Amino acid sequence: MKKNTKINIIMGVALGQLILAVAVMIYGTFKKTITNSQSNGLIGVSLFLYWFLADVAEPFLMKRLDGISAERKSAYLKYILFDFIGLAGIAYFLLGMGNAGNSSLIGAVIYVVTVRLKRDNQDIFYGIKKAQEEETGAEEADVEPESSPEEAGTALEDGAEEAEAESESSPAEVAEPGSGEEEAGAVLEDGAKSDE
């Protein structure tokens, strides 16, 4: 079986059981056949199954842990730990939504805080962060300054000298003082006469 097919099956089962749990909860709530404790149990079990299938079963079935470095193995353990804590925060938030008070918001905050930590360790485990660092390092090595700061300063001085030389060599372009003002005044007077 191909790797992509295995991943799709695992994630399909993980998401499918979550969708099924939500559907059962909605149906049970409207038909009044599910109690609050049953609903809470269903939330907890479905989130745990999702975590287990996505974070534990998938890497083992795909043999992602075979022959990896100690750094990546450590990142994997942190990744699954932070994901578990985040999902526990979501469960706490969902379980506390029906109760009075805002203490359930703590679960949402826990989830938000752990998402970034989880993502960083997940990227290290899958080798994404290392590949990005290598690409960034290669791009920085390829980009060399075109000139040194001393050469840049000399080029600026040369450019300023050339601009001065051009302005001195073309005196015909420089207008005599007062000639432009007289022409502008004449145009204004003509325009004022035509308005009357």
Secondary structure as UniProt FT lines:
FT   HELIX           3..31
FT   HELIX           36..51
FT   HELIX           52..57
FT   HELIX           58..61
FT   TURN            62..67
FT   HELIX           70..96
FT   TURN            97..98
FT   TURN            103..104
FT   HELIX           105..126
FT   HELIX           128..142
FT   HELIX           149..169
FT   HELIX           171..173
FT   TURN            177..178
FT   HELIX           179..195
//
